[in-house]
């Protein structure tokens, strides 16, 4: 690969990384105090469970019912990749 191609590839990668960071920054800047949290069907908010909430542009927030202050936020692309991986068994415990 020539130096010009390497530079273009590096710039493209830097631009993608900057866009991902911008999306994450926007997600974490959102006020999510009014979102609707939900857990798996058949579970109760009083029991230990994972809860998720939909965010703008397909993003998702996730927390534990035991630690409501610690909230992870995922872009649509990250969430889609996680769901596909879970369906494919990538997270199955051996």
C-alpha positions as CSV (number, residue, x, y, z in Angstrom):
1,X,0.0,0.0,0.0
2,X,1.3,3.4,-0.9
3,X,1.9,6.2,1.7
4,X,-1.1,8.1,0.2
5,X,-3.4,5.1,0.7
6,X,-2.1,4.6,4.2
7,X,-2.7,8.2,5.1
8,X,-6.3,8.1,3.6
9,X,-7.0,4.9,5.6
10,X,-5.6,6.4,8.8
11,X,-7.8,9.5,8.2
12,X,-10.9,7.4,7.6
13,X,-10.2,5.4,10.7
14,X,-9.7,8.6,12.8
15,X,-12.9,10.0,11.4
16,X,-14.9,6.8,12.3
17,X,-13.4,6.9,15.8
18,X,-14.3,10.5,16.2
19,X,-17.8,9.9,15.1
20,X,-18.2,7.0,17.5
21,X,-16.9,9.1,20.4
22,X,-19.3,11.9,19.4
23,X,-22.2,9.5,19.5
24,X,-21.1,8.2,22.9
25,X,-20.7,11.7,24.3
26,X,-24.2,12.6,23.1
27,X,-25.7,9.5,24.7
28,X,-24.0,10.2,28.1
29,X,-25.1,13.9,27.9
30,X,-28.8,12.9,27.6
31,X,-31.0,13.5,30.6
32,X,-32.6,10.1,31.1
33,X,-34.4,10.8,34.3
34,X,-37.8,10.2,32.7
35,X,-37.1,7.1,30.7
36,X,-39.2,4.0,31.1
37,X,-37.1,1.1,32.4
38,X,-38.2,-2.4,31.7
39,X,-36.9,-5.9,32.6
40,X,-37.6,-9.3,31.2
41,X,-41.2,-10.4,31.0
42,X,-42.4,-12.0,34.2
43,X,-39.9,-10.2,36.4
44,X,-40.7,-7.5,39.0
45,X,-38.9,-4.2,39.6
46,X,-38.4,-5.2,43.2
47,X,-36.3,-8.3,42.3
48,X,-32.7,-8.5,41.0
49,X,-32.8,-8.1,37.2
50,X,-31.2,-6.2,34.3
51,X,-33.3,-3.3,33.1
52,X,-33.1,-1.5,29.8
53,X,-34.6,1.8,28.4
54,X,-34.8,3.0,24.8
55,X,-32.9,6.2,24.0
56,X,-33.1,8.4,20.9
57,X,-31.8,7.2,17.6
58,X,-32.0,3.6,18.6
59,X,-29.7,3.9,21.6
60,X,-30.2,1.8,24.7
61,X,-29.5,2.3,28.4
62,X,-28.9,-0.6,30.7
63,X,-28.6,-0.9,34.5
64,X,-29.0,-3.4,37.3
65,X,-32.1,-3.1,39.5
66,X,-29.7,-3.3,42.5
67,X,-27.6,-0.3,41.3
68,X,-29.9,2.2,39.6
69,X,-27.2,4.9,39.6
70,X,-24.8,3.0,37.4
71,X,-26.1,3.2,33.8
72,X,-24.4,2.0,30.7
73,X,-25.4,3.5,27.4
74,X,-25.1,1.9,24.0
75,X,-25.4,3.3,20.5
76,X,-27.8,1.5,18.1
77,X,-24.8,-0.1,16.4
78,X,-23.3,-1.3,19.7
79,X,-26.7,-2.7,20.9
80,X,-27.4,-4.4,17.6
81,X,-24.0,-6.1,17.7
82,X,-24.6,-7.2,21.3
83,X,-28.1,-8.6,20.5
84,X,-26.8,-10.5,17.4
85,X,-23.9,-11.9,19.5
86,X,-26.2,-13.0,22.3
87,X,-28.5,-14.7,19.8
88,X,-25.5,-16.5,18.3
89,X,-24.5,-17.8,21.7
90,X,-21.3,-15.6,22.0
91,X,-22.1,-15.0,25.7
92,X,-23.2,-18.5,26.7
93,X,-21.4,-19.7,29.8
94,X,-19.5,-23.0,29.4
